[in-house]
Amino acid sequence: MISRTMLYLDAEQLELLKERARAERVPVTELVRRLIRQYLGQPIRGSASADSWARLVGLGASGQSEVSDQHDRALGDALSREHLR
């Protein structure tokens, strides 16, 4: 369950949070939740590990000739296989 709360920040703090949230492509609220989980020593759910990103880079070496024409489907299939493990 998510509860609504009010948080007061100064203008500089809010702008820095917005910049970081844009860089991480998440809403400010998600960034704040992650920071709180990190502060409390709880695992951060839904974040990709460095290992996940490293495996993504290797997806281009499939040996399939039609990947450049159907890259969206090939990438979706590869990610689905990875998450079904």
N, CA, C and O atoms as a Maestro MAE file, in Angstrom:
{
 s_m_m2io_version
 :::
 2.0.0
}

f_m_ct {
 s_m_title
 :::
 protein
 m_atom[340] {
  # First column is atom index #
  i_m_mmod_type
  r_m_x_coord
  r_m_y_coord
  r_m_z_coord
  i_m_residue_number
  s_m_chain_name
  s_m_pdb_residue_name
  s_m_pdb_atom_name
  i_m_atomic_number
  :::
  1 25 0.839 -1.175 0.000 1 A "MET " " N  " 7
  2 3 0.000 0.000 0.000 1 A "MET " " CA " 6
  3 2 0.888 1.244 0.000 1 A "MET " " C  " 6
  4 15 1.863 1.309 0.748 1 A "MET " " O  " 8
  5 25 0.566 2.196 -0.806 2 A "ILE " " N  " 7
  6 3 1.304 3.455 -0.860 2 A "ILE " " CA " 6
  7 2 0.451 4.519 -0.189 2 A "ILE " " C  " 6
  8 15 -0.738 4.656 -0.474 2 A "ILE " " O  " 8
  9 25 1.075 5.260 0.698 3 A "SER " " N  " 7
  10 3 0.397 6.351 1.398 3 A "SER " " CA " 6
  11 2 0.912 7.679 0.878 3 A "SER " " C  " 6
  12 15 2.085 7.816 0.529 3 A "SER " " O  " 8
  13 25 0.039 8.630 0.832 4 A "ARG " " N  " 7
  14 3 0.413 9.969 0.394 4 A "ARG " " CA " 6
  15 2 1.003 10.724 1.573 4 A "ARG " " C  " 6
  16 15 0.500 10.640 2.694 4 A "ARG " " O  " 8
  17 25 2.070 11.460 1.312 5 A "THR " " N  " 7
  18 3 2.681 12.303 2.334 5 A "THR " " CA " 6
  19 2 3.154 13.581 1.668 5 A "THR " " C  " 6
  20 15 3.296 13.640 0.447 5 A "THR " " O  " 8
  21 25 3.393 14.592 2.468 6 A "MET " " N  " 7
  22 3 3.861 15.864 1.936 6 A "MET " " CA " 6
  23 2 5.307 16.055 2.364 6 A "MET " " C  " 6
  24 15 5.665 15.782 3.509 6 A "MET " " O  " 8
  25 25 6.128 16.521 1.449 7 A "LEU " " N  " 7
  26 3 7.545 16.711 1.700 7 A "LEU " " CA " 6
  27 2 7.910 18.122 1.273 7 A "LEU " " C  " 6
  28 15 7.630 18.520 0.142 7 A "LEU " " O  " 8
  29 25 8.524 18.871 2.154 8 A "TYR " " N  " 7
  30 3 8.943 20.229 1.834 8 A "TYR " " CA " 6
  31 2 10.432 20.233 1.505 8 A "TYR " " C  " 6
  32 15 11.256 19.774 2.296 8 A "TYR " " O  " 8
  33 25 10.763 20.753 0.335 9 A "LEU " " N  " 7
  34 3 12.147 20.848 -0.117 9 A "LEU " " CA " 6
  35 2 12.424 22.280 -0.536 9 A "LEU " " C  " 6
  36 15 11.512 22.998 -0.945 9 A "LEU " " O  " 8
  37 25 13.675 22.696 -0.437 10 A "ASP " " N  " 7
  38 3 13.978 24.017 -0.974 10 A "ASP " " CA " 6
  39 2 14.104 23.888 -2.497 10 A "ASP " " C  " 6
  40 15 14.194 22.781 -3.028 10 A "ASP " " O  " 8
  41 25 14.108 25.005 -3.175 11 A "ALA " " N  " 7
  42 3 14.092 25.013 -4.644 11 A "ALA " " CA " 6
  43 2 15.292 24.274 -5.231 11 A "ALA " " C  " 6
  44 15 15.150 23.560 -6.223 11 A "ALA " " O  " 8
  45 25 16.461 24.437 -4.634 12 A "GLU " " N  " 7
  46 3 17.662 23.779 -5.154 12 A "GLU " " CA " 6
  47 2 17.567 22.263 -5.011 12 A "GLU " " C  " 6
  48 15 17.926 21.531 -5.933 12 A "GLU " " O  " 8
  49 25 17.089 21.788 -3.871 13 A "GLN " " N  " 7
  50 3 16.936 20.347 -3.659 13 A "GLN " " CA " 6
  51 2 15.970 19.759 -4.681 13 A "GLN " " C  " 6
  52 15 16.240 18.720 -5.284 13 A "GLN " " O  " 8
  53 25 14.849 20.435 -4.866 14 A "LEU " " N  " 7
  54 3 13.849 19.925 -5.810 14 A "LEU " " CA " 6
  55 2 14.400 19.885 -7.227 14 A "LEU " " C  " 6
  56 15 14.183 18.912 -7.948 14 A "LEU " " O  " 8
  57 25 15.110 20.930 -7.631 15 A "GLU " " N  " 7
  58 3 15.672 20.952 -8.988 15 A "GLU " " CA " 6
  59 2 16.696 19.840 -9.178 15 A "GLU " " C  " 6
  60 15 16.724 19.196 -10.227 15 A "GLU " " O  " 8
  61 25 17.544 19.610 -8.165 16 A "LEU " " N  " 7
  62 3 18.529 18.538 -8.259 16 A "LEU " " CA " 6
  63 2 17.851 17.171 -8.321 16 A "LEU " " C  " 6
  64 15 18.292 16.296 -9.066 16 A "LEU " " O  " 8
  65 25 16.785 16.980 -7.545 17 A "LEU " " N  " 7
  66 3 16.035 15.717 -7.610 17 A "LEU " " CA " 6
  67 2 15.411 15.525 -8.988 17 A "LEU " " C  " 6
  68 15 15.434 14.421 -9.533 17 A "LEU " " O  " 8
  69 25 14.854 16.593 -9.549 18 A "LYS " " N  " 7
  70 3 14.251 16.499 -10.885 18 A "LYS " " CA " 6
  71 2 15.294 16.144 -11.936 18 A "LYS " " C  " 6
  72 15 15.035 15.337 -12.829 18 A "LYS " " O  " 8
  73 25 16.472 16.748 -11.829 19 A "GLU " " N  " 7
  74 3 17.542 16.443 -12.781 19 A "GLU " " CA " 6
  75 2 17.946 14.978 -12.680 19 A "GLU " " C  " 6
  76 15 18.097 14.303 -13.698 19 A "GLU " " O  " 8
  77 25 18.120 14.484 -11.457 20 A "ARG " " N  " 7
  78 3 18.511 13.086 -11.261 20 A "ARG " " CA " 6
  79 2 17.412 12.163 -11.764 20 A "ARG " " C  " 6
  80 15 17.699 11.151 -12.404 20 A "ARG " " O  " 8
  81 25 16.161 12.497 -11.482 21 A "ALA " " N  " 7
  82 3 15.036 11.667 -11.924 21 A "ALA " " CA " 6
  83 2 14.993 11.608 -13.455 21 A "ALA " " C  " 6
  84 15 14.756 10.544 -14.028 21 A "ALA " " O  " 8
  85 25 15.217 12.734 -14.109 22 A "ARG " " N  " 7
  86 3 15.255 12.738 -15.586 22 A "ARG " " CA " 6
  87 2 16.391 11.863 -16.085 22 A "ARG " " C  " 6
  88 15 16.214 11.101 -17.035 22 A "ARG " " O  " 8
  89 25 17.552 11.961 -15.457 23 A "ALA " " N  " 7
  90 3 18.717 11.168 -15.874 23 A "ALA " " CA " 6
  91 2 18.440 9.673 -15.710 23 A "ALA " " C  " 6
  92 15 18.885 8.866 -16.526 23 A "ALA " " O  " 8
  93 25 17.714 9.306 -14.666 24 A "GLU " " N  " 7
  94 3 17.408 7.896 -14.416 24 A "GLU " " CA " 6
  95 2 16.096 7.462 -15.060 24 A "GLU " " C  " 6
  96 15 15.714 6.294 -14.995 24 A "GLU " " O  " 8
  97 25 15.411 8.422 -15.683 25 A "ARG " " N  " 7
  98 3 14.144 8.164 -16.380 25 A "ARG " " CA " 6
  99 2 13.094 7.545 -15.461 25 A "ARG " " C  " 6
  100 15 12.428 6.570 -15.809 25 A "ARG " " O  " 8
  101 25 12.971 8.142 -14.281 26 A "VAL " " N  " 7
  102 3 11.953 7.731 -13.320 26 A "VAL " " CA " 6
  103 2 11.291 8.989 -12.773 26 A "VAL " " C  " 6
  104 15 11.891 10.064 -12.809 26 A "VAL " " O  " 8
  105 25 10.067 8.875 -12.268 27 A "PRO " " N  " 7
  106 3 9.433 10.034 -11.622 27 A "PRO " " CA " 6
  107 2 10.176 10.409 -10.336 27 A "PRO " " C  " 6
  108 15 10.836 9.571 -9.722 27 A "PRO " " O  " 8
  109 25 10.060 11.660 -9.946 28 A "VAL " " N  " 7
  110 3 10.694 12.120 -8.711 28 A "VAL " " CA " 6
  111 2 10.217 11.278 -7.533 28 A "VAL " " C  " 6
  112 15 11.013 10.947 -6.655 28 A "VAL " " O  " 8
  113 25 8.942 10.929 -7.497 29 A "THR " " N  " 7
  114 3 8.423 10.135 -6.379 29 A "THR " " CA " 6
  115 2 9.122 8.783 -6.281 29 A "THR " " C  " 6
  116 15 9.416 8.322 -5.178 29 A "THR " " O  " 8
  117 25 9.392 8.140 -7.417 30 A "GLU " " N  " 7
  118 3 10.092 6.858 -7.397 30 A "GLU " " CA " 6
  119 2 11.526 7.043 -6.910 30 A "GLU " " C  " 6
  120 15 12.039 6.220 -6.152 30 A "GLU " " O  " 8
  121 25 12.170 8.119 -7.344 31 A "LEU " " N  " 7
  122 3 13.527 8.389 -6.899 31 A "LEU " " CA " 6
  123 2 13.555 8.582 -5.379 31 A "LEU " " C  " 6
  124 15 14.442 8.057 -4.706 31 A "LEU " " O  " 8
  125 25 12.597 9.327 -4.839 32 A "VAL " " N  " 7
  126 3 12.533 9.541 -3.389 32 A "VAL " " CA " 6
  127 2 12.305 8.213 -2.673 32 A "VAL " " C  " 6
  128 15 12.938 7.951 -1.650 32 A "VAL " " O  " 8
  129 25 11.404 7.367 -3.198 33 A "ARG " " N  " 7
  130 3 11.174 6.052 -2.575 33 A "ARG " " CA " 6
  131 2 12.459 5.223 -2.579 33 A "ARG " " C  " 6
  132 15 12.774 4.566 -1.587 33 A "ARG " " O  " 8
  133 25 13.200 5.251 -3.682 34 A "ARG " " N  " 7
  134 3 14.460 4.501 -3.757 34 A "ARG " " CA " 6
  135 2 15.473 5.021 -2.737 34 A "ARG " " C  " 6
  136 15 16.150 4.245 -2.063 34 A "ARG " " O  " 8
  137 25 15.563 6.351 -2.637 35 A "LEU " " N  " 7
  138 3 16.500 6.937 -1.686 35 A "LEU " " CA " 6
  139 2 16.141 6.563 -0.252 35 A "LEU " " C  " 6
  140 15 17.026 6.297 0.562 35 A "LEU " " O  " 8
  141 25 14.856 6.542 0.056 36 A "ILE " " N  " 7
  142 3 14.418 6.148 1.394 36 A "ILE " " CA " 6
  143 2 14.728 4.679 1.648 36 A "ILE " " C  " 6
  144 15 15.225 4.329 2.718 36 A "ILE " " O  " 8
  145 25 14.438 3.810 0.670 37 A "ARG " " N  " 7
  146 3 14.771 2.387 0.822 37 A "ARG " " CA " 6
  147 2 16.270 2.199 1.044 37 A "ARG " " C  " 6
  148 15 16.684 1.411 1.894 37 A "ARG " " O  " 8
  149 25 17.079 2.929 0.275 38 A "GLN " " N  " 7
  150 3 18.534 2.837 0.420 38 A "GLN " " CA " 6
  151 2 18.946 3.296 1.819 38 A "GLN " " C  " 6
  152 15 19.757 2.633 2.466 38 A "GLN " " O  " 8
  153 25 18.412 4.401 2.291 39 A "TYR " " N  " 7
  154 3 18.733 4.926 3.612 39 A "TYR " " CA " 6
  155 2 18.357 3.928 4.700 39 A "TYR " " C  " 6
  156 15 19.084 3.776 5.683 39 A "TYR " " O  " 8
  157 25 17.229 3.251 4.531 40 A "LEU " " N  " 7
  158 3 16.762 2.282 5.520 40 A "LEU " " CA " 6
  159 2 17.411 0.912 5.360 40 A "LEU " " C  " 6
  160 15 17.152 0.005 6.151 40 A "LEU " " O  " 8
  161 25 18.261 0.758 4.331 41 A "GLY " " N  " 7
  162 3 18.949 -0.513 4.121 41 A "GLY " " CA " 6
  163 2 18.064 -1.574 3.504 41 A "GLY " " C  " 6
  164 15 18.330 -2.766 3.656 41 A "GLY " " O  " 8
  165 25 17.017 -1.164 2.812 42 A "GLN " " N  " 7
  166 3 16.109 -2.106 2.161 42 A "GLN " " CA " 6
  167 2 16.499 -2.253 0.696 42 A "GLN " " C  " 6
  168 15 17.062 -1.332 0.104 42 A "GLN " " O  " 8
  169 25 16.199 -3.418 0.105 43 A "PRO " " N  " 7
  170 3 16.529 -3.601 -1.319 43 A "PRO " " CA " 6
  171 2 15.714 -2.659 -2.198 43 A "PRO " " C  " 6
  172 15 14.557 -2.354 -1.905 43 A "PRO " " O  " 8
  173 25 16.331 -2.213 -3.262 44 A "ILE " " N  " 7
  174 3 15.645 -1.343 -4.216 44 A "ILE " " CA " 6
  175 2 15.023 -2.217 -5.277 44 A "ILE " " C  " 6
  176 15 15.723 -2.855 -6.063 44 A "ILE " " O  " 8
  177 25 13.697 -2.245 -5.297 45 A "ARG " " N  " 7
  178 3 12.971 -3.087 -6.248 45 A "ARG " " CA " 6
  179 2 12.944 -2.456 -7.623 45 A "ARG " " C  " 6
  180 15 12.866 -1.235 -7.761 45 A "ARG " " O  " 8
  181 25 13.011 -3.305 -8.647 46 A "GLY " " N  " 7
  182 3 12.825 -2.835 -10.010 46 A "GLY " " CA " 6
  183 2 14.009 -2.118 -10.630 46 A "GLY " " C  " 6
  184 15 13.900 -1.608 -11.745 46 A "GLY " " O  " 8
  185 25 15.130 -2.066 -9.942 47 A "SER " " N  " 7
  186 3 16.276 -1.404 -10.554 47 A "SER " " CA " 6
  187 2 17.139 -2.442 -11.262 47 A "SER " " C  " 6
  188 15 17.335 -3.550 -10.764 47 A "SER " " O  " 8
  189 25 17.638 -2.074 -12.400 48 A "ALA " " N  " 7
  190 3 18.473 -2.991 -13.174 48 A "ALA " " CA " 6
  191 2 19.886 -2.970 -12.617 48 A "ALA " " C  " 6
  192 15 20.433 -1.908 -12.320 48 A "ALA " " O  " 8
  193 25 20.464 -4.136 -12.480 49 A "SER " " N  " 7
  194 3 21.838 -4.223 -11.996 49 A "SER " " CA " 6
  195 2 22.802 -3.952 -13.145 49 A "SER " " C  " 6
  196 15 22.416 -3.985 -14.313 49 A "SER " " O  " 8
  197 25 24.049 -3.685 -12.804 50 A "ALA " " N  " 7
  198 3 25.075 -3.477 -13.835 50 A "ALA " " CA " 6
  199 2 25.213 -4.728 -14.684 50 A "ALA " " C  " 6
  200 15 25.466 -4.640 -15.886 50 A "ALA " " O  " 8
  201 25 25.048 -5.905 -14.061 51 A "ASP " " N  " 7
  202 3 25.135 -7.164 -14.788 51 A "ASP " " CA " 6
  203 2 24.020 -7.270 -15.829 51 A "ASP " " C  " 6
  204 15 24.246 -7.778 -16.927 51 A "ASP " " O  " 8
  205 25 22.824 -6.797 -15.494 52 A "SER " " N  " 7
  206 3 21.707 -6.810 -16.445 52 A "SER " " CA " 6
  207 2 22.040 -5.979 -17.675 52 A "SER " " C  " 6
  208 15 21.778 -6.395 -18.804 52 A "SER " " O  " 8
  209 25 22.616 -4.808 -17.452 53 A "TRP " " N  " 7
  210 3 22.968 -3.947 -18.576 53 A "TRP " " CA " 6
  211 2 24.090 -4.566 -19.401 53 A "TRP " " C  " 6
  212 15 24.089 -4.449 -20.627 53 A "TRP " " O  " 8
  213 25 25.035 -5.216 -18.756 54 A "ALA " " N  " 7
  214 3 26.125 -5.858 -19.483 54 A "ALA " " CA " 6
  215 2 25.586 -6.960 -20.394 54 A "ALA " " C  " 6
  216 15 26.059 -7.117 -21.519 54 A "ALA " " O  " 8
  217 25 24.605 -7.719 -19.920 55 A "ARG " " N  " 7
  218 3 24.003 -8.777 -20.753 55 A "ARG " " CA " 6
  219 2 23.246 -8.166 -21.932 55 A "ARG " " C  " 6
  220 15 23.195 -8.765 -23.006 55 A "ARG " " O  " 8
  221 25 22.670 -7.002 -21.751 56 A "LEU " " N  " 7
  222 3 21.930 -6.332 -22.818 56 A "LEU " " CA " 6
  223 2 22.865 -5.974 -23.980 56 A "LEU " " C  " 6
  224 15 22.480 -6.084 -25.145 56 A "LEU " " O  " 8
  225 25 24.072 -5.553 -23.666 57 A "VAL " " N  " 7
  226 3 25.039 -5.179 -24.699 57 A "VAL " " CA " 6
  227 2 25.344 -6.354 -25.612 57 A "VAL " " C  " 6
  228 15 25.519 -6.160 -26.815 57 A "VAL " " O  " 8
  229 25 25.411 -7.558 -25.079 58 A "GLY " " N  " 7
  230 3 25.737 -8.733 -25.862 58 A "GLY " " CA " 6
  231 2 24.611 -9.239 -26.738 58 A "GLY " " C  " 6
  232 15 24.803 -10.199 -27.484 58 A "GLY " " O  " 8
  233 25 23.444 -8.626 -26.670 59 A "LEU " " N  " 7
  234 3 22.320 -9.100 -27.465 59 A "LEU " " CA " 6
  235 2 22.549 -8.946 -28.966 59 A "LEU " " C  " 6
  236 15 21.924 -9.652 -29.757 59 A "LEU " " O  " 8
  237 25 23.421 -8.048 -29.366 60 A "GLY " " N  " 7
  238 3 23.661 -7.825 -30.789 60 A "GLY " " CA " 6
  239 2 24.384 -8.964 -31.475 60 A "GLY " " C  " 6
  240 15 24.380 -9.031 -32.704 60 A "GLY " " O  " 8
  241 25 25.000 -9.853 -30.734 61 A "ALA " " N  " 7
  242 3 25.761 -10.961 -31.311 61 A "ALA " " CA " 6
  243 2 24.905 -12.212 -31.379 61 A "ALA " " C  " 6
  244 15 25.274 -13.248 -30.825 61 A "ALA " " O  " 8
  245 25 23.768 -12.128 -32.051 62 A "SER " " N  " 7
  246 3 22.825 -13.249 -32.086 62 A "SER " " CA " 6
  247 2 23.141 -14.258 -33.179 62 A "SER " " C  " 6
  248 15 22.734 -15.416 -33.089 62 A "SER " " O  " 8
  249 25 23.861 -13.831 -34.210 63 A "GLY " " N  " 7
  250 3 24.120 -14.717 -35.328 63 A "GLY " " CA " 6
  251 2 22.950 -14.790 -36.296 63 A "GLY " " C  " 6
  252 15 22.998 -15.553 -37.261 63 A "GLY " " O  " 8
  253 25 21.908 -14.018 -36.060 64 A "GLN " " N  " 7
  254 3 20.740 -13.992 -36.942 64 A "GLN " " CA " 6
  255 2 20.881 -12.833 -37.918 64 A "GLN " " C  " 6
  256 15 21.236 -11.725 -37.517 64 A "GLN " " O  " 8
  257 25 20.610 -13.075 -39.182 65 A "SER " " N  " 7
  258 3 20.827 -12.049 -40.198 65 A "SER " " CA " 6
  259 2 19.700 -11.027 -40.276 65 A "SER " " C  " 6
  260 15 19.928 -9.918 -40.758 65 A "SER " " O  " 8
  261 25 18.493 -11.357 -39.821 66 A "GLU " " N  " 7
  262 3 17.362 -10.437 -39.975 66 A "GLU " " CA " 6
  263 2 17.158 -9.520 -38.772 66 A "GLU " " C  " 6
  264 15 16.171 -8.786 -38.727 66 A "GLU " " O  " 8
  265 25 18.056 -9.543 -37.808 67 A "VAL " " N  " 7
  266 3 17.865 -8.759 -36.590 67 A "VAL " " CA " 6
  267 2 17.781 -7.271 -36.880 67 A "VAL " " C  " 6
  268 15 16.992 -6.573 -36.244 67 A "VAL " " O  " 8
  269 25 18.566 -6.764 -37.817 68 A "SER " " N  " 7
  270 3 18.520 -5.329 -38.094 68 A "SER " " CA " 6
  271 2 17.162 -4.910 -38.656 68 A "SER " " C  " 6
  272 15 16.737 -3.773 -38.454 68 A "SER " " O  " 8
  273 25 16.485 -5.806 -39.351 69 A "ASP " " N  " 7
  274 3 15.161 -5.493 -39.893 69 A "ASP " " CA " 6
  275 2 14.067 -5.674 -38.850 69 A "ASP " " C  " 6
  276 15 13.054 -4.975 -38.881 69 A "ASP " " O  " 8
  277 25 14.266 -6.605 -37.930 70 A "GLN " " N  " 7
  278 3 13.235 -6.909 -36.934 70 A "GLN " " CA " 6
  279 2 13.799 -6.759 -35.527 70 A "GLN " " C  " 6
  280 15 13.554 -7.603 -34.665 70 A "GLN " " O  " 8
  281 25 14.556 -5.682 -35.292 71 A "HIS " " N  " 7
  282 3 15.262 -5.524 -34.022 71 A "HIS " " CA " 6
  283 2 14.328 -5.411 -32.821 71 A "HIS " " C  " 6
  284 15 14.662 -5.903 -31.744 71 A "HIS " " O  " 8
  285 25 13.161 -4.773 -32.978 72 A "ASP " " N  " 7
  286 3 12.245 -4.642 -31.843 72 A "ASP " " CA " 6
  287 2 11.771 -6.008 -31.364 72 A "ASP " " C  " 6
  288 15 11.751 -6.281 -30.164 72 A "ASP " " O  " 8
  289 25 11.391 -6.861 -32.306 73 A "ARG " " N  " 7
  290 3 10.922 -8.201 -31.939 73 A "ARG " " CA " 6
  291 2 12.051 -9.032 -31.338 73 A "ARG " " C  " 6
  292 15 11.848 -9.734 -30.347 73 A "ARG " " O  " 8
  293 25 13.251 -8.954 -31.941 74 A "ALA " " N  " 7
  294 3 14.384 -9.728 -31.431 74 A "ALA " " CA " 6
  295 2 14.755 -9.288 -30.019 74 A "ALA " " C  " 6
  296 15 15.034 -10.127 -29.161 74 A "ALA " " O  " 8
  297 25 14.761 -7.993 -29.774 75 A "LEU " " N  " 7
  298 3 15.088 -7.492 -28.448 75 A "LEU " " CA " 6
  299 2 14.013 -7.899 -27.444 75 A "LEU " " C  " 6
  300 15 14.331 -8.328 -26.334 75 A "LEU " " O  " 8
  301 25 12.748 -7.769 -27.825 76 A "GLY " " N  " 7
  302 3 11.652 -8.190 -26.951 76 A "GLY " " CA " 6
  303 2 11.720 -9.667 -26.623 76 A "GLY " " C  " 6
  304 15 11.521 -10.053 -25.471 76 A "GLY " " O  " 8
  305 25 12.000 -10.504 -27.618 77 A "ASP " " N  " 7
  306 3 12.130 -11.954 -27.388 77 A "ASP " " CA " 6
  307 2 13.274 -12.261 -26.433 77 A "ASP " " C  " 6
  308 15 13.130 -13.078 -25.524 77 A "ASP " " O  " 8
  309 25 14.410 -11.603 -26.642 78 A "ALA " " N  " 7
  310 3 15.574 -11.848 -25.786 78 A "ALA " " CA " 6
  311 2 15.302 -11.422 -24.350 78 A "ALA " " C  " 6
  312 15 15.661 -12.131 -23.410 78 A "ALA " " O  " 8
  313 25 14.672 -10.271 -24.178 79 A "LEU " " N  " 7
  314 3 14.358 -9.811 -22.826 79 A "LEU " " CA " 6
  315 2 13.326 -10.709 -22.162 79 A "LEU " " C  " 6
  316 15 13.409 -10.961 -20.960 79 A "LEU " " O  " 8
  317 25 12.363 -11.192 -22.924 80 A "SER " " N  " 7
  318 3 11.357 -12.125 -22.370 80 A "SER " " CA " 6
  319 2 12.023 -13.400 -21.902 80 A "SER " " C  " 6
  320 15 11.733 -13.896 -20.813 80 A "SER " " O  " 8
  321 25 12.924 -13.939 -22.728 81 A "ARG " " N  " 7
  322 3 13.642 -15.164 -22.322 81 A "ARG " " CA " 6
  323 2 14.431 -14.935 -21.041 81 A "ARG " " C  " 6
  324 15 14.462 -15.794 -20.160 81 A "ARG " " O  " 8
  325 25 15.071 -13.769 -20.940 82 A "GLU " " N  " 7
  326 3 15.894 -13.453 -19.780 82 A "GLU " " CA " 6
  327 2 15.040 -13.400 -18.515 82 A "GLU " " C  " 6
  328 15 15.469 -13.863 -17.459 82 A "GLU " " O  " 8
  329 25 13.852 -12.848 -18.615 83 A "HIS " " N  " 7
  330 3 13.001 -12.687 -17.432 83 A "HIS " " CA " 6
  331 2 12.217 -13.944 -17.090 83 A "HIS " " C  " 6
  332 15 11.646 -14.030 -16.003 83 A "HIS " " O  " 8
  333 25 12.175 -14.911 -17.982 84 A "LEU " " N  " 7
  334 3 11.458 -16.154 -17.708 84 A "LEU " " CA " 6
  335 2 12.349 -17.192 -17.035 84 A "LEU " " C  " 6
  336 15 11.876 -18.267 -16.667 84 A "LEU " " O  " 8
  337 25 13.616 -16.886 -16.875 85 A "ARG " " N  " 7
  338 3 14.553 -17.836 -16.238 85 A "ARG " " CA " 6
  339 2 14.174 -18.084 -14.807 85 A "ARG " " C  " 6
  340 15 14.844 -18.851 -14.115 85 A "ARG " " O  " 8
  :::
 }
 m_bond[339] {
  # First column is bond index #
  i_m_from
  i_m_to
  i_m_order
  :::
  1 1 2 1
  2 2 3 1
  3 3 4 2
  4 3 5 1
  5 5 6 1
  6 6 7 1
  7 7 8 2
  8 7 9 1
  9 9 10 1
  10 10 11 1
  11 11 12 2
  12 11 13 1
  13 13 14 1
  14 14 15 1
  15 15 16 2
  16 15 17 1
  17 17 18 1
  18 18 19 1
  19 19 20 2
  20 19 21 1
  21 21 22 1
  22 22 23 1
  23 23 24 2
  24 23 25 1
  25 25 26 1
  26 26 27 1
  27 27 28 2
  28 27 29 1
  29 29 30 1
  30 30 31 1
  31 31 32 2
  32 31 33 1
  33 33 34 1
  34 34 35 1
  35 35 36 2
  36 35 37 1
  37 37 38 1
  38 38 39 1
  39 39 40 2
  40 39 41 1
  41 41 42 1
  42 42 43 1
  43 43 44 2
  44 43 45 1
  45 45 46 1
  46 46 47 1
  47 47 48 2
  48 47 49 1
  49 49 50 1
  50 50 51 1
  51 51 52 2
  52 51 53 1
  53 53 54 1
  54 54 55 1
  55 55 56 2
  56 55 57 1
  57 57 58 1
  58 58 59 1
  59 59 60 2
  60 59 61 1
  61 61 62 1
  62 62 63 1
  63 63 64 2
  64 63 65 1
  65 65 66 1
  66 66 67 1
  67 67 68 2
  68 67 69 1
  69 69 70 1
  70 70 71 1
  71 71 72 2
  72 71 73 1
  73 73 74 1
  74 74 75 1
  75 75 76 2
  76 75 77 1
  77 77 78 1
  78 78 79 1
  79 79 80 2
  80 79 81 1
  81 81 82 1
  82 82 83 1
  83 83 84 2
  84 83 85 1
  85 85 86 1
  86 86 87 1
  87 87 88 2
  88 87 89 1
  89 89 90 1
  90 90 91 1
  91 91 92 2
  92 91 93 1
  93 93 94 1
  94 94 95 1
  95 95 96 2
  96 95 97 1
  97 97 98 1
  98 98 99 1
  99 99 100 2
  100 99 101 1
  101 101 102 1
  102 102 103 1
  103 103 104 2
  104 103 105 1
  105 105 106 1
  106 106 107 1
  107 107 108 2
  108 107 109 1
  109 109 110 1
  110 110 111 1
  111 111 112 2
  112 111 113 1
  113 113 114 1
  114 114 115 1
  115 115 116 2
  116 115 117 1
  117 117 118 1
  118 118 119 1
  119 119 120 2
  120 119 121 1
  121 121 122 1
  122 122 123 1
  123 123 124 2
  124 123 125 1
  125 125 126 1
  126 126 127 1
  127 127 128 2
  128 127 129 1
  129 129 130 1
  130 130 131 1
  131 131 132 2
  132 131 133 1
  133 133 134 1
  134 134 135 1
  135 135 136 2
  136 135 137 1
  137 137 138 1
  138 138 139 1
  139 139 140 2
  140 139 141 1
  141 141 142 1
  142 142 143 1
  143 143 144 2
  144 143 145 1
  145 145 146 1
  146 146 147 1
  147 147 148 2
  148 147 149 1
  149 149 150 1
  150 150 151 1
  151 151 152 2
  152 151 153 1
  153 153 154 1
  154 154 155 1
  155 155 156 2
  156 155 157 1
  157 157 158 1
  158 158 159 1
  159 159 160 2
  160 159 161 1
  161 161 162 1
  162 162 163 1
  163 163 164 2
  164 163 165 1
  165 165 166 1
  166 166 167 1
  167 167 168 2
  168 167 169 1
  169 169 170 1
  170 170 171 1
  171 171 172 2
  172 171 173 1
  173 173 174 1
  174 174 175 1
  175 175 176 2
  176 175 177 1
  177 177 178 1
  178 178 179 1
  179 179 180 2
  180 179 181 1
  181 181 182 1
  182 182 183 1
  183 183 184 2
  184 183 185 1
  185 185 186 1
  186 186 187 1
  187 187 188 2
  188 187 189 1
  189 189 190 1
  190 190 191 1
  191 191 192 2
  192 191 193 1
  193 193 194 1
  194 194 195 1
  195 195 196 2
  196 195 197 1
  197 197 198 1
  198 198 199 1
  199 199 200 2
  200 199 201 1
  201 201 202 1
  202 202 203 1
  203 203 204 2
  204 203 205 1
  205 205 206 1
  206 206 207 1
  207 207 208 2
  208 207 209 1
  209 209 210 1
  210 210 211 1
  211 211 212 2
  212 211 213 1
  213 213 214 1
  214 214 215 1
  215 215 216 2
  216 215 217 1
  217 217 218 1
  218 218 219 1
  219 219 220 2
  220 219 221 1
  221 221 222 1
  222 222 223 1
  223 223 224 2
  224 223 225 1
  225 225 226 1
  226 226 227 1
  227 227 228 2
  228 227 229 1
  229 229 230 1
  230 230 231 1
  231 231 232 2
  232 231 233 1
  233 233 234 1
  234 234 235 1
  235 235 236 2
  236 235 237 1
  237 237 238 1
  238 238 239 1
  239 239 240 2
  240 239 241 1
  241 241 242 1
  242 242 243 1
  243 243 244 2
  244 243 245 1
  245 245 246 1
  246 246 247 1
  247 247 248 2
  248 247 249 1
  249 249 250 1
  250 250 251 1
  251 251 252 2
  252 251 253 1
  253 253 254 1
  254 254 255 1
  255 255 256 2
  256 255 257 1
  257 257 258 1
  258 258 259 1
  259 259 260 2
  260 259 261 1
  261 261 262 1
  262 262 263 1
  263 263 264 2
  264 263 265 1
  265 265 266 1
  266 266 267 1
  267 267 268 2
  268 267 269 1
  269 269 270 1
  270 270 271 1
  271 271 272 2
  272 271 273 1
  273 273 274 1
  274 274 275 1
  275 275 276 2
  276 275 277 1
  277 277 278 1
  278 278 279 1
  279 279 280 2
  280 279 281 1
  281 281 282 1
  282 282 283 1
  283 283 284 2
  284 283 285 1
  285 285 286 1
  286 286 287 1
  287 287 288 2
  288 287 289 1
  289 289 290 1
  290 290 291 1
  291 291 292 2
  292 291 293 1
  293 293 294 1
  294 294 295 1
  295 295 296 2
  296 295 297 1
  297 297 298 1
  298 298 299 1
  299 299 300 2
  300 299 301 1
  301 301 302 1
  302 302 303 1
  303 303 304 2
  304 303 305 1
  305 305 306 1
  306 306 307 1
  307 307 308 2
  308 307 309 1
  309 309 310 1
  310 310 311 1
  311 311 312 2
  312 311 313 1
  313 313 314 1
  314 314 315 1
  315 315 316 2
  316 315 317 1
  317 317 318 1
  318 318 319 1
  319 319 320 2
  320 319 321 1
  321 321 322 1
  322 322 323 1
  323 323 324 2
  324 323 325 1
  325 325 326 1
  326 326 327 1
  327 327 328 2
  328 327 329 1
  329 329 330 1
  330 330 331 1
  331 331 332 2
  332 331 333 1
  333 333 334 1
  334 334 335 1
  335 335 336 2
  336 335 337 1
  337 337 338 1
  338 338 339 1
  339 339 340 2
  :::
 }
}
